[in-house]
Amino acid sequence: MLFFFKARIDPKDMSFDEMWVEWEKEVNAALEAMEAGKITALYKVAGQRRVIGIFDAASHDELDRVFMAGLPLAHYLEFEEICPVREYKSFGKDVKDRWK
């Protein structure tokens, strides 16, 4: 199942240097997840401490486990939006088939 997400990083009580160290861990985890196909798209919003992306979860439970505790910055992330999405080609086929 594909999920669009938008998250904001709130460094709370971290120093600027601590934030960069933790964010580097997050970058490494994200790149590994991209290589494994779990994150299919990921972008950093320019000029903000925000990221947006598409996560491929096998279940809602997996999504919850990863986003709530499985990320290096999990306790500093505020997920502003998480939406289930589907690939447009599949939707287009349904439209052309008139949902048959």
Backbone as CSV, one residue per row, in Angstrom:
resi,resn,N_x,N_y,N_z,CA_x,CA_y,CA_z,C_x,C_y,C_z
1,MET,0.848,-1.176,0.000,0.000,0.000,0.000,0.889,1.232,0.000
2,LEU,0.555,2.165,-0.862,1.337,3.397,-0.957,0.701,4.490,-0.104
3,PHE,1.558,5.221,0.592,1.103,6.324,1.431,1.930,7.570,1.135
4,PHE,1.240,8.663,0.845,1.883,9.974,0.759,2.060,10.463,2.188
5,PHE,3.213,11.063,2.470,3.398,11.655,3.796,4.088,13.002,3.684
6,LYS,3.767,13.846,4.635,4.421,15.147,4.781,4.781,15.270,6.253
7,ALA,6.060,15.476,6.529,6.523,15.536,7.910,7.395,16.766,8.136
8,ARG,7.288,17.279,9.347,8.096,18.421,9.772,9.004,17.944,10.886
9,ILE,10.257,18.354,10.821,11.222,18.008,11.863,11.240,19.135,12.882
10,ASP,10.963,18.790,14.131,10.991,19.757,15.229,12.158,19.379,16.137
11,PRO,13.283,20.103,16.040,14.475,19.714,16.792,14.352,19.873,18.307
12,LYS,13.267,20.468,18.789,12.974,20.623,20.223,14.190,21.115,20.985
13,ASP,14.722,20.258,21.832,15.814,20.672,22.726,17.202,20.341,22.188
14,MET,17.315,19.973,20.919,18.630,19.654,20.348,19.382,20.928,19.990
15,SER,20.684,20.871,20.137,21.510,21.967,19.633,21.562,21.852,18.115
16,PHE,22.050,22.901,17.468,22.154,22.895,16.013,23.038,21.742,15.546
17,ASP,24.168,21.528,16.221,25.079,20.440,15.857,24.437,19.073,16.077
18,GLU,23.719,18.909,17.189,23.038,17.643,17.453,21.987,17.356,16.376
19,MET,21.293,18.399,15.935,20.287,18.227,14.898,20.921,17.679,13.623
20,TRP,22.081,18.218,13.232,22.735,17.749,12.011,23.197,16.298,12.142
21,VAL,23.695,15.928,13.308,24.134,14.544,13.532,22.943,13.598,13.390
22,GLU,21.816,13.948,14.017,20.627,13.102,13.946,20.049,13.088,12.536
23,TRP,20.080,14.225,11.858,19.531,14.278,10.501,20.378,13.432,9.552
24,GLU,21.692,13.378,9.800,22.539,12.519,8.971,22.151,11.050,9.146
25,LYS,21.820,10.649,10.368,21.341,9.278,10.598,20.049,9.039,9.828
26,GLU,19.175,10.031,9.845,17.902,9.930,9.130,18.138,9.814,7.622
27,VAL,19.080,10.593,7.105,19.417,10.523,5.672,19.878,9.114,5.319
28,ASN,20.751,8.546,6.135,21.247,7.194,5.868,20.114,6.173,5.876
29,ALA,19.209,6.282,6.859,18.069,5.361,6.940,17.146,5.533,5.732
30,ALA,16.918,6.774,5.323,16.046,7.037,4.176,16.650,6.482,2.888
31,LEU,17.935,6.677,2.699,18.583,6.154,1.491,18.534,4.623,1.445
32,GLU,18.688,3.982,2.601,18.576,2.521,2.663,17.148,2.083,2.326
33,ALA,16.167,2.807,2.855,14.759,2.480,2.574,14.435,2.685,1.093
34,MET,15.056,3.678,0.475,14.851,3.912,-0.960,15.460,2.757,-1.767
35,GLU,16.651,2.324,-1.385,17.298,1.208,-2.075,16.482,-0.078,-1.930
36,ALA,15.821,-0.235,-0.775,15.003,-1.426,-0.515,13.615,-1.317,-1.144
37,GLY,13.280,-0.162,-1.709,11.978,0.018,-2.337,10.857,0.389,-1.392
38,LYS,11.169,0.655,-0.137,10.133,1.028,0.834,9.725,2.492,0.673
39,ILE,10.678,3.342,0.371,10.372,4.732,0.040,10.527,4.850,-1.465
40,THR,9.424,5.184,-2.150,9.478,5.240,-3.607,9.723,6.647,-4.125
41,ALA,9.517,7.642,-3.295,9.812,9.039,-3.643,10.047,9.795,-2.345
42,LEU,11.019,10.702,-2.354,11.311,11.473,-1.152,11.923,12.804,-1.551
43,TYR,11.401,13.871,-0.966,11.870,15.220,-1.276,11.997,16.033,-0.006
44,LYS,13.004,16.860,0.032,13.176,17.852,1.101,12.566,19.146,0.596
45,VAL,11.693,19.749,1.378,11.088,21.025,1.002,12.140,22.113,1.203
46,ALA,12.436,22.839,0.151,13.485,23.862,0.198,13.135,24.946,1.220
47,GLY,14.127,25.313,2.015,13.977,26.401,2.968,13.183,26.054,4.219
48,GLN,12.825,24.785,4.392,12.046,24.363,5.553,12.595,23.052,6.101
49,ARG,12.252,22.753,7.336,12.613,21.463,7.927,11.468,20.487,7.686
50,ARG,11.146,20.276,6.426,10.050,19.393,6.028,10.518,18.449,4.928
51,VAL,9.917,17.260,4.938,10.120,16.294,3.870,8.751,15.787,3.426
52,ILE,8.657,15.415,2.150,7.454,14.790,1.626,7.879,13.563,0.844
53,GLY,7.025,12.558,0.816,7.405,11.366,0.091,6.279,10.371,-0.040
54,ILE,6.617,9.238,-0.629,5.716,8.110,-0.783,6.380,6.903,-0.130
55,PHE,5.661,6.276,0.790,6.155,5.103,1.513,5.311,3.902,1.111
56,ASP,5.965,2.796,0.811,5.281,1.566,0.426,5.259,0.627,1.634
57,ALA,4.107,0.568,2.298,3.956,-0.260,3.496,3.152,-1.508,3.168
58,ALA,3.533,-2.618,3.742,2.798,-3.865,3.556,1.476,-3.836,4.316
59,SER,1.418,-3.011,5.367,0.205,-2.932,6.191,0.194,-1.604,6.941
60,HIS,-0.948,-1.308,7.519,-1.042,-0.129,8.375,-0.143,-0.287,9.594
61,ASP,-0.023,-1.510,10.074,0.837,-1.778,11.225,2.284,-1.432,10.922
62,GLU,2.759,-1.827,9.738,4.141,-1.510,9.359,4.346,0.002,9.298
63,LEU,3.399,0.693,8.682,3.488,2.155,8.609,3.597,2.751,10.004
64,ASP,2.765,2.306,10.907,2.769,2.821,12.272,4.087,2.523,12.974
65,ARG,4.589,1.307,12.843,5.843,0.931,13.494,7.014,1.768,12.986
66,VAL,7.098,1.923,11.664,8.216,2.668,11.079,8.126,4.147,11.441
67,PHE,6.956,4.753,11.235,6.832,6.196,11.440,6.833,6.595,12.913
68,MET,6.380,5.721,13.786,6.299,6.083,15.203,7.573,5.771,15.983
69,ALA,8.312,4.764,15.555,9.484,4.396,16.351,10.679,3.907,15.545
70,GLY,10.517,3.634,14.262,11.584,3.006,13.507,12.547,3.948,12.811
71,LEU,12.343,5.236,12.943,13.208,6.209,12.276,14.123,6.902,13.287
72,PRO,15.348,7.234,12.896,16.250,7.932,13.826,15.650,9.215,14.406
73,LEU,14.885,9.940,13.609,14.270,11.192,14.090,12.814,11.012,14.513
74,ALA,12.378,9.775,14.745,10.962,9.497,15.024,10.379,10.404,16.110
75,HIS,11.139,10.657,17.149,10.615,11.462,18.264,10.672,12.960,17.979
76,TYR,11.210,13.315,16.831,11.302,14.729,16.441,10.480,15.031,15.188
77,LEU,9.751,14.026,14.694,8.952,14.200,13.484,7.498,14.467,13.837
78,GLU,6.925,15.441,13.177,5.493,15.689,13.274,4.925,15.401,11.891
79,PHE,4.164,14.321,11.785,3.564,13.977,10.504,2.327,14.845,10.304
80,GLU,2.434,15.764,9.369,1.354,16.713,9.116,0.250,16.083,8.279
81,GLU,0.623,15.095,7.472,-0.346,14.457,6.593,0.156,13.080,6.196
82,ILE,-0.730,12.097,6.245,-0.464,10.755,5.735,-1.740,10.324,5.013
83,CYS,-1.622,10.022,3.717,-2.791,9.662,2.907,-2.493,8.420,2.085
84,PRO,-3.433,7.456,2.056,-3.249,6.339,1.134,-3.417,6.845,-0.291
85,VAL,-2.555,6.386,-1.170,-2.622,6.801,-2.573,-2.518,5.561,-3.449
86,ARG,-2.919,5.738,-4.701,-2.770,4.661,-5.672,-2.128,5.216,-6.924
87,GLU,-1.516,4.333,-7.681,-0.870,4.764,-8.912,-1.921,5.210,-9.913
88,TYR,-1.621,6.256,-10.630,-2.595,6.860,-11.536,-2.934,5.933,-12.705
89,LYS,-1.973,5.139,-13.155,-2.251,4.210,-14.259,-3.373,3.245,-13.888
90,SER,-3.344,2.747,-12.670,-4.386,1.840,-12.200,-5.734,2.552,-12.132
91,PHE,-5.734,3.766,-11.629,-6.949,4.566,-11.587,-7.472,4.817,-13.005
92,GLY,-6.567,5.159,-13.918,-6.941,5.409,-15.307,-7.590,4.190,-15.950
93,LYS,-7.066,3.008,-15.635,-7.660,1.784,-16.162,-9.080,1.635,-15.647
94,ASP,-9.296,1.884,-14.356,-10.653,1.812,-13.798,-11.591,2.793,-14.496
95,VAL,-11.104,3.976,-14.766,-11.934,4.983,-15.447,-12.303,4.484,-16.849
96,LYS,-11.293,4.009,-17.572,-11.556,3.530,-18.933,-12.490,2.328,-18.931
97,ASP,-12.374,1.473,-17.914,-13.246,0.291,-17.804,-14.580,0.628,-17.140
98,ARG,-14.756,1.885,-16.782,-15.969,2.341,-16.106,-16.241,1.556,-14.808
99,TRP,-15.160,1.234,-14.090,-15.207,0.574,-12.782,-15.813,-0.823,-12.845
100,LYS,-15.664,-1.487,-14.002,-16.195,-2.858,-14.142,-15.190,-3.854,-13.620
